[in-house]
């Protein structure tokens, strides 16, 4: 039996193809302007990789931006929130995990799950770009550093600068000011990681994190942010040994494999 999970975000779109509960194909693309086009392209990628027809897929669940439209246009039979999908996906990959920090392009979430991966509580930042992937994109452009290199650059810092502003636009101005004063890009990148981690840790404290913790979403690939979050919360971040950007799609696919009648309790009304 084949199952598909689709996760369309603001910056990227992902899809996972399962055979039973085993991942047999995955895809990650830059998001297109229309979520429906993103969903069609990314699903076409995973099905085409294995030569599977859409009619061979037993059940598909969509999550992320435009998930309702994806379902209503027949690209999925059901849609669930990214909170439920990231929480369940992380738990499937590491059943000891109870706290998940998911940082996407335009929002961040702190999620707590029970011993079956069901949602217990969550907190969300979707009002400000600070503390999101969009913030790091801004900073990498300002520093003229590839986004994927920003974390490693920060780890080479001798002394992190301190960002005093909490707004992305104002922090960008601070970064330019630090550069003009002769601070190294590494020290500034470390300051950016510190500022990001402080926002993320503050969000996580709202759900009273406990037990094993992990991070999902693209920002989880930033090693400096990950390290600083660990320091502030006093909890090590569990390595899922899985691409953190694919966890939402994976969770959607695993929920699809459970069947439609069992997903109502997993969504918890989110």
N, C-alpha and C positions, 0 to 999 in steps of 0.2 A: 504494500500500500504506500502511495506517495502523498506527502503533505507539504504545503508551502506556507511560509510566513513572509509577509511583506512589511517592511518598515520604511516609510517615506518621511524623511526629516527635512529641515530647512536647507541644509547644505549637501546632504548625501541621501541616497536611497539604497536599501539593502534587501536581499531576498535569500532565503534558505530553503533548500529542497531536502526533505527527509524521506528516506525509505524506512518505514517503521519509525524508529527513533534515531536512526543513524543518519548523520549529515552526508549527503552524496554530492551536493553542489552548493555553491554560494556565490553571490555577486554583490559588489559594492560600486556604485557609480555616483558621479556628481549629480545632484538633484536638478531636474529640469524645471522650467517655469510652471508647468502644469503637473500637479501630483499624479494625475491619471497617466500622463506620458511617462513619468518616472516609473510608475508601477508596471506599465506595459513593458518598458525596456528592461527593467531589472528582472522581472519574471521570465521574459523571453530569453534572457541570458542563462538563467539556471536550467530552464527546461531544454533549451537548445544544446547546452553543454552535454546533456545526457540523452538527447534525442527523444525526449518524452513529450507527448501531446498533452495539451490542457485537459482533455477528457480523461487522461490517465491519472490525474490528481484527484484524490478522494475529497479533500477539504482544504480550504485556504482561509487564513485569517490575516487581515490587514491591521496595521497599527501606525501611529504617527500622524503627521499632517495629512488631511484629506482622506482619512480612513473611511469616513462615511461615504464619500463620493466613490471611492474605490470599490466599496461593497455595492453601492447602488448601481454602478455600471457593470456589474457582473464579474469583476476581477477577483472578488473574494466572496465567500458565503457569509462571513461574519467580520465584525471589527471590534477590537478591544483597545483599551487605553495602553499607551506606551509604559505607564507605571506598572500595570499588571504584567505586561510582557517582559519588561526588563527584570522585574522582580522574580518572576517564575523562571525566566531563562537563566539568570545567574544562579538560582537555587538548583536547577537541573544540572548545571555544570559543577557546582560545589555545594552539596546539600548541607554543609555545616554553616553556610553563609546565612546571616540573619539581617544584615544591614547592607543596602546597595546605594551607592552614590552614582547617579546617572547624569552626566554633563553633556548636553547636546549643543547644537549650534546656537540656539536662541533661548534655551532654558536649562535649568538644573533642578534635579529632584533628589530627595533623600527618602529612601523606601525601607520599611521594615517588613519582613515576611515571617511567617510561622514555620513550623517544622515540616510543612508540606508545600511550601512555596507560595502559600496564599497571602494576599495583602493584609497587613495588620494596620499600618498607619503610614502616612507620607507627608512630606512638606515640599513645596515647590516654589521656585523663583522664576517667574515668567514676566516680570515687570521691568527688568533692567538687564542690559547686555553684560554688565560686569558679572563675573563668575560663570561665564558661558564660553563656548568655543568661539563665538563671534569676537569676544574680548581678546582672546589669544591671537586670532587672525589679524586684528587691528595692530596688536603689538608687534607681531612678526613682520608685518609690512613696514611699520615705522622703523624697526631696527634693521630692515633689509636682510632678514634671515628667513630661510625656509621654515614653514610651520613645524614640520617634523623634526627640525634641528633645535627648536627653541628650548626644549627641556634639557637636552645634553649641553647646550651652551650655558644654561643656568648652573649646571653642576660644576662647571669649571670656574665659577666666580670666586674672587678672593674675598669680597665683602659686598653683600647685597645692598642696593640702595633702598631707601624707604619711601614708598608711595603714600602720599598724604590724602589723595583724593579717592573717592569711591565710585566715581563716574568714568566710564570708558573714555569719553571725549577729553575730560580733564586729565586723566592718566596719560593719554597720548601726548598732551601738551607737556606734562611732567617729563615723559621720556625724552622728548625733543630738548627740553631744558637740560636734562642730565647729560645728554650727548654733547651739547654745546659747552658744558662745563668740564668735559674731558673724561667723564666716567666711561668705563669699558662697556661694550655691548653685553658681555657676560654678567657683569655686576647689575646691569639694568634688567637683563632677562631674569636674574635671580630675584630681583625686587618685584617683577611682574608675577613670578611664580608664588612668592610670598603673599602678595595681595590677592591673587586668585584663591590660594589655599585658605586664607582667612575668611573669605566670603563663603566658600564651600563648607568649611568646618562649622561656621555659624549656622548655615542651613541644616547641616546634619545634626547639630545639637538639639534642634527643635523636635526631632523624633526620638531623642534619647537613645543613641546607638548603643547596641550591646552585641555580644557574641562576635563571630567572625564577620569582617567587613570586606567588601570588594567595590571596585569602580567599573562602570561601563560607560559607553559613549566615546567619542573621539578624544576628549581631553584625558581620558585614562592612559593614553599613549605618551603623555608628557611626564617623563620620569621625575622632574623637579616638583611639579604640582603634586604628584602622588606622594613623594617623600615628605613634603611639607604638610599635607593632609594627615599623614600618619603621625607626625610629630604633634600636631595640634589636638588630635582626638585620642592619642595614646593607644590606638588600635592598628595593628598591621593590616595592610591591604593584601588580601588573598589573590594570588595570580590564578586566573581562571584557565590559563593555557588555551585561550581562545581569543580571536580578534574582538576587542571590546566594542567595536562599532557594529558587530553582527549580533550582539546579545539580544536586542529587541526583536529582530527577525527570527532568531532561534527560539526565543520564548513564544512568539506567535505560532511558529511551526509546531512546537511541542504541545501547545494548547490545542492546535488543530488536530493533532494525533489523538488527543483525549476524546475528541468528539464533541459536537455542538451541545449536547444535553448536559455536559459537565462544566462548561465554561462560564455559566452564569455565576456560580459561586466564586470563580477565580477572579472575575472582574470587579466584584465588590462595589458595583455601582459607580466606578470611577469613569 
